[in-house]
Amino acid sequence: MRRPRIEATSVSISTDRPRELARFYADLLGVAVHAEEGPRPGEPPGAGWAQLRRSEGHLRMTVNLEYDPHYEKPTWPSEPAAQQPQAHLDLWVDDLDAAEAWAVELGARRHGVQPQETVRVMLDPHGHPFCLFTS
């Protein structure tokens, strides 16, 4: 059988406040929130869904932020019996220090574990790890 055409187009991130987290990543990357929906009946005000779409230069894939009523902040590096990170975003930057300062200004924080000199492990405002990296 010949392999059919399959393309990776997006990543989805779970959180308990997806529209809020979408605004963080939109500001961090300099893009707009493309689409969002509020909570369904019975869900808390922070629930809903949001999407950042591919745009010229700054975002090369779609990022969906989805409501999870049982969301727990991941623990990184992983630890036994703790919520494990399922995925994280790797974000190329031209200036590591400036990108870290920008992320912190928007509400992120630098993680205590920094495994590489050209990578800065950060935590977004909801606790997801993401990496800023050069080269």
C-alpha positions as CSV (number, residue, x, y, z in Angstrom):
1,M,0.0,0.0,0.0
2,R,1.3,3.4,-0.9
3,R,1.5,5.9,2.0
4,P,-1.4,8.5,1.8
5,R,-0.6,12.2,2.2
6,I,-0.7,13.0,5.9
7,E,0.3,16.4,7.2
8,A,0.7,17.6,10.8
9,T,-1.2,20.9,10.9
10,S,-1.9,21.8,14.5
11,V,-1.3,21.1,18.2
12,S,-3.9,21.2,20.9
13,I,-3.2,22.3,24.5
14,S,-5.5,21.5,27.4
15,T,-6.2,23.9,30.2
16,D,-9.0,25.1,32.4
17,R,-9.0,28.6,30.9
18,P,-8.3,28.3,27.2
19,R,-9.3,31.7,26.0
20,E,-7.0,33.3,28.6
21,L,-4.1,31.1,27.6
22,A,-4.7,31.8,23.9
23,R,-4.3,35.6,24.6
24,F,-1.0,34.8,26.4
25,Y,0.4,32.9,23.4
26,A,-1.1,35.4,20.9
27,D,0.8,38.2,22.7
28,L,3.9,36.2,23.0
29,L,4.0,35.4,19.3
30,G,2.6,38.6,18.0
31,V,-0.4,37.1,16.3
32,A,-4.2,37.5,16.8
33,V,-6.5,35.0,18.4
34,H,-8.2,33.7,15.3
35,A,-11.3,32.1,16.8
36,E,-12.8,31.5,20.2
37,E,-16.0,30.3,21.8
38,G,-17.2,30.9,25.3
39,P,-18.3,28.2,27.8
40,R,-21.1,25.8,27.2
41,P,-24.1,25.8,29.5
42,G,-23.0,24.7,33.0
43,E,-19.3,25.3,32.4
44,P,-17.3,27.9,34.4
45,P,-16.7,31.3,32.9
46,G,-13.1,30.5,31.9
47,A,-14.1,27.5,29.8
48,G,-14.5,27.4,26.1
49,W,-12.1,27.1,23.2
50,A,-9.7,29.3,21.3
51,Q,-7.4,29.0,18.3
52,L,-4.3,30.7,17.0
53,R,-3.9,30.1,13.2
54,R,-0.8,29.9,11.1
55,S,0.3,33.3,10.0
56,E,3.2,34.8,8.1
57,G,6.5,34.3,9.9
58,H,5.5,34.0,13.5
59,L,3.3,30.9,13.8
60,R,3.8,28.0,11.4
61,M,1.1,25.8,12.7
62,T,-2.3,26.2,14.3
63,V,-2.5,26.1,18.1
64,N,-5.8,25.0,19.6
65,L,-6.5,25.7,23.3
66,E,-9.1,23.4,24.7
67,Y,-11.1,23.3,27.9
68,D,-10.4,20.4,30.3
69,P,-12.4,20.4,33.5
70,H,-9.9,18.1,35.1
71,Y,-6.8,20.0,34.1
72,E,-3.8,19.7,36.4
73,K,-0.5,21.6,35.8
74,P,2.1,19.3,34.5
75,T,5.3,18.6,36.4
76,W,8.6,19.0,34.5
77,P,10.9,17.3,34.7
78,S,8.5,14.5,35.3
79,E,8.2,12.9,38.7
80,P,6.5,9.6,39.7
81,A,2.8,9.9,40.5
82,A,2.7,13.5,39.2
83,Q,0.9,14.9,36.2
84,Q,3.2,14.4,33.2
85,P,3.6,16.9,30.4
86,Q,2.1,15.5,27.2
87,A,3.8,17.9,24.8
88,H,5.3,21.3,24.8
89,L,5.9,24.1,22.3
90,D,9.5,24.8,21.0
91,L,9.8,28.5,19.9
92,W,12.8,29.7,18.0
93,V,14.0,33.1,19.0
94,D,16.7,35.5,17.7
95,D,17.6,36.7,21.2
96,L,17.2,34.4,24.1
97,D,17.4,37.0,26.9
98,A,15.0,39.4,25.2
99,A,12.5,36.6,24.5
100,E,12.7,35.4,28.1
101,A,12.1,38.9,29.3
102,W,9.1,39.3,27.0
103,A,7.6,36.0,28.1
104,V,8.0,36.9,31.8
105,E,6.4,40.4,31.2
106,L,3.4,38.5,29.7
107,G,3.1,36.2,32.7
108,A,5.4,33.2,32.1
109,R,8.2,32.2,34.4
110,R,11.6,30.6,33.9
111,H,11.8,27.0,35.1
112,G,14.4,26.1,37.7
113,V,15.9,23.4,35.5
114,Q,17.8,24.6,32.4
115,P,19.3,21.6,30.6
116,Q,21.0,23.4,27.7
117,E,22.8,26.7,27.1
118,T,20.9,27.6,23.9
119,V,17.5,26.7,25.4
120,R,15.4,28.5,28.0
121,V,12.7,26.3,29.6
122,M,9.7,28.4,30.6
123,L,6.3,27.8,32.1
124,D,3.3,29.6,30.7
125,P,0.8,31.2,33.1
126,H,-1.1,27.8,33.4
127,G,2.0,25.8,34.1
128,H,2.7,24.2,30.6
129,P,6.4,24.1,29.8
130,F,7.6,25.6,26.6
131,C,11.1,26.2,25.3
132,L,12.6,29.2,23.8
133,F,15.7,28.3,21.7
134,T,18.3,29.7,19.4
135,S,20.0,28.0,16.4
